[in-house]
Amino acid sequence: MKKQMYGIIGLGAAVAVLGGGLAVLKLTDKSGDDTSSSSVEFQETTVEGADLVLIEDSDKAVGSHTSAQEHYHGSVKEVKVTNEYGTMEAVLKTPADAEKGTSAVYTIKGFEDLPLDDSEVEDLADNIDALTSSSLIEENCTDFDKFGLENPAVTVEVKYESGRSHTLYVGDISPVSNQTYVRVDDSKTVYTVTNGKMADYKNKPEDFISLTMLEKPEDDAYPKVESLRIVRDDIDYDIYMEYGKNSDIENSGGGSATHVLVEPTSALLTVEKSSLVTNGMFGLKAESVKYAHFTDKQLEETGLSKPFCTADMKCDDGSEYVIYMSQPFKDDDGVQKAYAMFSDSKIIYTVTTEKAQWATVVPDDIVSRMMVSNYVWNISEIAASNATVSEKFSISMRDSSIKTNEAKIDDVVVKRNGEDFDTERYRLFYAFLVNLHAENLALGEAIPEGKPMATVTIKDSLLNETTTYEFYEYSVMKGLVVINGESKFFCSMKNAQALADNISRIATGESYIEAT
């Protein structure tokens, strides 16, 4: 007897599977309706053949009982999948342990040496064991071809530790129910099952490799990144960062990251922009696997035989990680990507340059625009001058036992050119200096001849460092900032002029011009 539960949708009725029920949609005439229009009437019944157990560790006939009844859930030993990519075998690696509450762990033959996504591989066993039907389509089928089951594109053979085995034949997706046609062993009955249960069996082995390229350590085991060096074909310098020597000193300053730029120039880094560069290898997730167990030809094809970019990260626990990247390219959706691999890896991945920024980052992307970041009461001396005025501040605590990080404004003594000075007015001048932000780096810029329009020298007693900032007129709109004798930043000419003017206002009591 044939049980055709899905037919051609006609004008009189339409059939659709909704969850576990069958909704029959029919058009009926309403008597007495002056407009002679049709109305929609829903009738809901039970889907025939739903929730039948199709595969289990049992000799029971296929579909002889439902999932609500007792079924035999054995231990899957092996799952052999044949699809368009060839044959793939998932085999039991570690049995489940009920006492410890651990699940079975599976691996894929030939990929045992690669980092696999355990949960994805486990699904190859879990999705077929105790597989249940969504509906029964046809009994005693004589034309499997119409369901894509004559020469199925996917075959799944499951073997249990008991020695029993079953074969699942996976056919087409039903155009009506959006579910997949299947049959089991030598049964002539066709069922549908949920598409999601079948999706993994259409994949290739590479699809089960973990996309996490380097696991992120637990917080209590996270190493300190001591240094990161980036070497790239499109720039004529290295980008080199180190863990800042002052990063572990409490209240040493603010507004910058724990790492500093060392090459091609020294500069502070911003936390939000630099962290993915300095620490981004940990937990880095790829978009896809390009090649596993790659060949020399594949290495050359992806451009990794002569990498466009090399990023070398060294940590305080002695570990070192080197990632190679190809020249970036854009995919069909315009997303910028690159091929990438670790130096000791057997896998070539595809990554986005949004996550793997080493192939595209330049110093301007990550440096802090804050030029002065010292903690205000750590400073023991400031000298400031312009074309006509020179000022010198000395700062000290009223009581030497007071710690600078605990000092209040009344605890501080400020002298200007040897005379007592209003502490709050000094603090406001310093606040102006902190707000003098740079616009971008000025690598290799020649220092203009003549004297600077303003000079500020800051001595930090906590860090035991002295820094000199010189501001030159570079153009009508731009000022050039030279720090400790090296061209470092461009700033707005408006702010450079405001600094020169404010130095003159220190003695007059006029309000300081605000930085923009």
N, C-alpha and C positions, 0 to 999 in steps of 0.2 A: 504494500500500500504506500502510495506516495503521499507525503504530507507537504504540499507546497505552501509554505507560510509567507512567501514573498512573491508577488506577481507583478505584472506590468501595471503601473498606476494609470487608471482610466478616468473617465469623466465622472463616473458614478461613485468611486471609492478610492481612498488612498490608505496605504498601510504603513505605519512607522513604529519602530521599537522605541519605547520611552522607558529607560531604566529597566525594571524587571517586568513590565507589563506591555500588553499589545493594545495600542489605541487604534480603533477602527473609525475612520473619518468618512462620513457619507453625507451626500447632499440629498435632502428630502424636500418635497413640495409641502407647503403649509396650506391646508384647505382654508378657504375663506380669506386668503391673502389677496387683497385687491391688486397689489403690485406684481403678483405672480413671481416674486423674488424667491431665491433659495436661501435656506438657513443651514448652519453647520451644527451637526449633532455629534457628540463624542460618546463612544461606548468603550469601556475599558474591560479587558478580560486578561486572563493569565497566559503568558507566553508558553507554548507547548515545548517541552524539552529544555527548559531553562534550569540552571543549577545542577545539571547532571555531572557526576564525576567522570571525566574522560580518561585520566591517567593517574594511576596509583600503584603502590607496591602490593599488588593483589592479582589473583587469577580470576576475579569477578569479571563478568562481561562488561564491556565499555558502556557507560551510561545506564547501568543497572540500578543505581541508587543516587540520591541527591546529596549535595554537600551538607545538608542539614542532618542527614543520617550519618551513621558511623562510616568513616572511610579509613583507608590504610595508608598512613603517611610514613613511608620508610626513609631510609638514609640513602640519598642519591650519591652514587659513586662516580658517575661520569655522565656528561652530556655532550653528545657529538652533533654538531651543527653543520649542515651542508647548505651553502647558498651561493650567490653569484660570485663571491670572493674565494670560494674553495671550501675546505673543511677546517673546522675549528673545534677543539676538544677542551672542555672545562672538566678538570678532574679534582677530586677531593684531596685537599692538602692537610687540613686539620679537622677531625670530626668535632661535632658539637659536644659541649660538656654541660649537661643539665645542672650538675652541682655547682659549677662555677658561673653558670648563666651565660656561657659564650656560644655564639653561633658557629656553624661549620664555615670553614674557610676554603675557597676553591682557587685554583690557578688555571692558567691556560697553557697547554702544552706548547713548548717552544718559546714561551714568553716568561718562564719562571724567573729569569734573571732581571726582569724589568719591573718597575713599580706599577702595579696594577691597582685599579679602584676596586677594592675588595667587595664593596656592596654591589657594584655593577656586575661583577663576575658571579657573585652569589645569586643574583636574580636569574641567571641562566638555569640554575637548579630550582630555585623557588618558584619561578613562574610556570614551570611545566609539571612539577609534582602537585598532585591533587588539583590539576587544571579542571575547571568547570565550564560548562557550556553557557552561552547566552540564549541560544535557541536551537531547536532541531529544525533543519531545513528540509531534508529529504532522506527517506529510508529506501533501501534497496536501489540505490542510485546506479544507473547504467551509463550515465554520461557525466563523468567527472570533469571533463574538459571545460564545461560551462562554468565551473566553479574554480578553475585554475588548479585542479587537483589531479589531472591526468599526468602531467609532467611538472609537479610542483617546483616552484623556485626555491623553496625552503623545506628542508627535512630535518627533524630533530629527533635523535635517538637518545633515550634516557635509560641508564643502567643503574639498578639499585644494588646495594651491598648484599641483598638476599640472593642475587643472581637473576632476578626477573628483569625484563627490559620491555620497553614499548617504543613505538615509533609514531611520531606526530607528523602528518603531512600538512603543510601550510599553503593555502591557496590565495585567491584574490580577496580584495576587500569588497564587501557587499555594497552596491551602490544605493541600496535602500536603507540599511541599518547602520552603515559605516562601521561594520564589524568584519572580522576575518573568517573566511570559510576554512574548515579543517576536517580531517578524518583521522582515525587512529588505527594503526596496525592494518589488518586485512578487512576491517569493517567497511560495509558499503553504505554506512549512514554518514550524512554530511551535517555538521553542526556549524554554528558561528561561535566565536569567542571574542572577548574584548581585545581591541587592537593593541592596547598598551601592553598586554601580556606577550604579544608576539614581536614587538618592536626590536628587542635586543637580538633576536635570532636572525635579523636581516643585516646585522652589523658585521664588520670585519674585526679581527683580533685587535688591531691598533686602537679601535674605539673603546677598548676596555682598559687602556693605559691611563693611569692617573694624570690629570692635567696640572697637578701641583708639581712644579719643577723642582722646588726645594722646600721641604717642610718647614713651617714656622715653629721655632722652639717654644716650649712652655715659658711663661714669664719668669719663673725662678731659675730657668736654665738658659735664658737668652744671653748670648755672648755680646760683648761690646765690639762694635765695628771700629777697629783701630784706624783703618785707612781704606780708601777706594780710589783706584786709578783707572781712568778711561782713556783709551787710545783709539783714535778714529781717523779714517781716511780723508774726511772732508774738512778737518781742521789741522793747522800746522803746530799745534801745541797739545800737551796732555792736560786733562782736567784731573787734578789730584786733590783729594780731601782727606783730612785727618780729624780724629777726635780731638777737640780743643783742649789745650793744656789747662785752661781755666774752667772747664766745664763742670768739674767736680767741686769747685770752690763755691760755697754757699754765698749768695748775694754778690756775686762778682759782676753782675750786670744783667741786662734783660733785653728781650726783643730779638734774640737770635737762637739758632739751633746749637746742639751740643757739638756739632762738627763745624769746621772752618775750611774755607777754600785756601789752598796753599799755592797751587799752580793753575792757571798761568799768572795769577797774582794773589796776594793775600786779601781776604775779605771775609766778613761774617756771612752766614747763611741764614735763610728764613726757615723756620720749622716746617710750615705747611708745604713749602715748595721743594725742600731738599730731602725730606725724609724718605720719599719713594726712590730717590737716587742713592742715598747712603745705605738704606736698610731694605730696599725693595726686593732684593733677591730672596729674602725669607718670606715664604708663603706665595711666591710668584706663581700665578696661574696662567697657563697658556690657553689659547683659543682652541687649538686642535693639535693632533699629532700628524706631522707631515710624513716622517719615515721612522720606523723602528728597525734596529739592526741595519742601519743604513750602509750603503756601499760607497766606494770612492766616487763613483759616478754621481750618486745622489748628493754626496757632500759637495761636489763641484757644481752640480745643478742648482743647489740652494745658495751658492756663494760662500759657503762656510769652509771650503778648503783654503781660502784666503780671506778671512773674516774682514768685513768692513769696520767692525767695532769689537773691541775687547775690553771687558770690564773685570778688574781684579780686586776682590774684596778680601781683606785680611782681618781676622778677629783676635781678641785677646786670649782665647782658649787655644790658640795655635792653628785653628782651622783656616783654610784658604779656599775661596770659591772663584772660579774664572768662568765667565760666560762669554760666548762668541755670538755675534749677531751679524746678519746680512744687511745689505743696504736696504733701507725701508722701501716699501711699495704700497700702493693702494689697491684694495680689493674692489669687487664690482659695486659695492655700496659706498665706496669712497673712504673706507676706514683704513688708516695707515697701519701697516703691519710689517713684521720682519720675521725671518727664520732665526731660530735661536737654539743653542745647545750649551750645556756645561762641558767643560774640557774633558771630564771623565765619563760623559754620558754616552749611551748607545741609542739615544733618541734625538731626532730633530723635531722641534715644535714650531708652531706658528704662534706668534705673540702680537699683541697690540703695542704700539709704541707709547700709548697712554699709560700702560702699566710698566712696560720695560723701556724706561726713558733714556737709557745709556746711549742708544743709537741716534738720539736727536737733541739731547740737552746741551745747552751752552751756558757758560757762567752767568750771563745776564738773567737766565731763567730762574736761578736759585739764590743769587746773592741778596743780602739784606740791603735795602735802601737807607737804613738807619746807619749814619756814619759815626755817631757818638752814642754809646750804649752803656757807659760806666754808671755804676750806682752813685747817686749824687753825693753821698757823704763819704764815699771811698776816696774822693778826689782831695788831694792835699794842696795842689797848686793849679791855677789857671792863669796863663798869660795871654792877653788879647791885644792886637794892635791893628791899626789901619794906616792910611797915608799920613795922618796928623796926630794920632793919639796912641799911647801905650798904657795898658792897664795890667796890674798883676794882683791876683787874689791869692791869699793863703787861708786854708781852712783847717780848723783843729777842733777837738772836743774840749769842753770846759773841764771835764773830768776824764783823765786818761783811762779810767776803768770802764768807761762807757763803750760798748761795741757799736761800730758804725751801723750795723744792720738793725740795731735797736734804738738808734738816736732819733730824737725829736728835734724840731727846729730850734727850740730853746736850749738844747744841749750843745749847739754848734757856735763857734766863734769864727767870724769871717773878717779878715782884714783886707783892705784895698790899699795898695801901695804903702803898707805898713800902718795904716790907720784903721780903727774900727769901722765896720761897714754894716749896713742893714742886711741881715741874713736873708730875709725874704726877697729883697731886691736882687741879691746874688742868685738865689734859687730860681727866680724868674728868668734871669739871663741864661742860666744853665738849661732851663726848660726850653728856651728858644733854640739853643744848640742841639738839643735832642731832636727837635722837630725839623732840623735842617736835613731833609731827606734828599738823597741823590736821585738822579733820573736813570742813568745807565752807566755801565763801565766805560772807562776811557783807556783801554789797553794800548800801550805803545805810543800814546800821544806825546808829542814834544812839549816840553815845558816852555811857556812863553818867556821871552827875555824881559828884564825889568823886575820891579818889585811887585809882590802880590797886592791885591786890593784889601785883603784882610788875612790875618794869621792868628791861629789859636793853638796854644800848646797846653795839653792836659797831662798832669802827673797823677796817676792812680797809685795810692800808697798800699792798697790791699794787693793788687796784682804786681806792684813794683814795675810799672810800665809808664813810659812817657811817649805821647803821641802828638805829632805836630801836623796841623791842617793848614794848608795854604790855598787861598781862593784867588784865581786869576780870571780876568775877563778873556773869554775864548771867542765869543761873537756877540752880536747884539742881544741874542736871546739866551746864550749859554755861558755858564761859568765852568771853569775847569778846577777840580779839587785835586791837589797834590798832597798825599799823605806820606809822611816820613821820606820825602824826596822822590816819591814815585807817583806818576800820573795814575789816578785811581778812578775818579768818577767825573761825569758831567752833572751839573745841577742847573737849575734855572738862574738866569742872570738876576732876576728879581730878588731871589733869596740871597744870592751872594752880596748884592747891594744892601739888602736889609741887614745882613751881618755887619757890614762896614759901618752902616749908620748906627746900629745899636751899640757898637763899641764906643762911639762918640756920646751916646746917651747915658752911659753908665754913670758918669759924674753929674749930669744935668738933672737927673730925677725925672726926665720925660718918660712917658710910657714907651715900652719897647715895641717895635714893629713886629707883628706876628709873621711867622714863616707860613708860606702857602704850599 
